């Protein structure tokens, strides 16, 4: 079983920044991809950003140029730097991992609130 431990959420003013982290509880032989989804109240969960084993990244159009996903493969950890935050970024952010031999796992979610 793999657990994903998320950190870094919180309350920030519009225009501010936050950095989310997500670490796997144990070493994974190989990871296909890791990344972040988010879910705002009353809305469906949506993809925010992903990074593949090869380092390719993918972003939702709404966050391009503002969010940056990165990883530390040795630590099975993924990060997401979020800049120029807007009120519409308010949501619960969920980390996921898709690993060889372990399948897809999700974190418990971390709240990001952008408000003045």
C-alpha positions as CSV (number, residue, x, y, z in Angstrom):
1,X,0.0,0.0,0.0
2,X,1.2,3.5,-0.9
3,X,0.2,6.6,1.0
4,X,0.6,10.1,-0.3
5,X,1.3,12.8,2.2
6,X,0.4,16.3,1.1
7,X,1.4,19.6,2.6
8,X,1.6,23.3,1.8
9,X,-2.1,24.3,1.5
10,X,-3.6,27.3,3.3
11,X,-5.1,30.7,3.1
12,X,-3.5,33.3,0.8
13,X,-4.5,36.7,-0.6
14,X,-5.1,37.1,-4.3
15,X,-1.8,37.5,-6.2
16,X,0.0,35.5,-3.6
17,X,1.9,32.2,-3.8
18,X,1.8,28.8,-2.3
19,X,3.9,25.6,-2.7
20,X,2.3,22.2,-2.5
21,X,4.3,19.1,-1.8
22,X,3.3,15.4,-2.0
23,X,5.5,12.6,-0.9
24,X,5.0,8.8,-1.3
25,X,5.2,6.8,1.9
26,X,7.6,4.3,0.4
27,X,10.0,3.9,-2.5
28,X,8.3,3.2,-5.8
29,X,10.3,1.2,-8.3
30,X,9.1,3.4,-11.2
31,X,6.4,6.0,-11.5
32,X,4.5,6.6,-14.7
33,X,3.3,10.0,-13.6
34,X,2.4,12.2,-10.6
35,X,0.5,15.3,-10.3
36,X,-2.4,17.3,-9.0
37,X,-6.1,17.6,-9.4
38,X,-8.4,20.0,-7.7
39,X,-12.1,20.1,-6.7
40,X,-14.0,23.3,-5.9
41,X,-17.3,23.2,-4.1
42,X,-20.1,22.1,-6.4
43,X,-17.7,21.3,-9.2
44,X,-16.1,18.2,-10.6
45,X,-12.5,17.2,-9.9
46,X,-10.3,18.6,-12.6
47,X,-6.7,18.1,-13.7
48,X,-4.3,20.9,-12.7
49,X,-0.8,19.6,-13.6
50,X,1.0,16.4,-14.2
51,X,4.6,15.3,-14.7
52,X,5.6,12.0,-16.3
53,X,8.5,9.6,-15.7
54,X,10.2,11.3,-18.6
55,X,9.7,14.7,-17.2
56,X,7.0,15.9,-19.6
57,X,4.6,18.3,-18.0
58,X,0.9,19.1,-18.7
59,X,-1.1,21.9,-17.3
60,X,-4.7,23.0,-17.3
61,X,-5.1,26.1,-19.5
62,X,-6.4,28.0,-16.5
63,X,-3.0,27.7,-14.6
64,X,-0.5,27.8,-17.5
65,X,2.1,30.4,-16.8
66,X,1.2,30.6,-13.1
67,X,1.8,27.1,-11.7
68,X,4.9,25.0,-12.1
69,X,5.1,21.3,-11.3
70,X,8.4,19.6,-10.5
71,X,9.6,16.4,-8.9
72,X,12.3,14.8,-6.9
73,X,12.5,11.3,-8.2
74,X,14.9,10.1,-5.5
75,X,12.3,11.1,-2.9
76,X,9.2,10.1,-4.9
77,X,8.0,13.6,-4.2
78,X,6.2,16.1,-6.5
79,X,5.9,19.8,-5.9
80,X,3.7,22.5,-7.4
81,X,4.6,26.1,-7.1
82,X,1.5,28.3,-7.5
83,X,1.9,32.0,-8.2
84,X,-0.4,34.8,-9.0
85,X,-3.2,33.0,-7.2
86,X,-6.8,33.9,-8.0
87,X,-10.0,33.4,-6.1
88,X,-11.0,30.8,-8.7
89,X,-8.0,28.7,-7.6
90,X,-9.8,28.0,-4.3
91,X,-10.3,24.3,-4.0
92,X,-9.2,21.1,-2.4
93,X,-6.0,19.9,-4.2
94,X,-5.4,16.2,-4.5
95,X,-2.1,14.6,-5.3
96,X,-2.0,11.4,-7.3
97,X,0.6,8.8,-8.2
98,X,0.5,6.2,-10.9
99,X,3.2,3.7,-10.3
100,X,4.5,0.5,-11.9
101,X,3.1,-2.4,-10.0
102,X,1.2,-0.2,-7.5
103,X,-1.5,1.4,-9.7
104,X,-3.1,4.8,-8.9
105,X,-3.1,6.3,-5.5
106,X,-4.6,9.5,-4.2
107,X,-3.7,11.8,-1.3
108,X,-6.2,13.0,1.3
109,X,-6.4,16.5,-0.2
110,X,-5.2,19.9,1.0
111,X,-7.3,23.0,1.1
112,X,-6.2,26.1,-0.8
113,X,-8.2,29.2,-0.2
114,X,-7.5,32.4,-2.1
115,X,-9.3,35.3,-0.4
116,X,-8.7,38.8,0.8
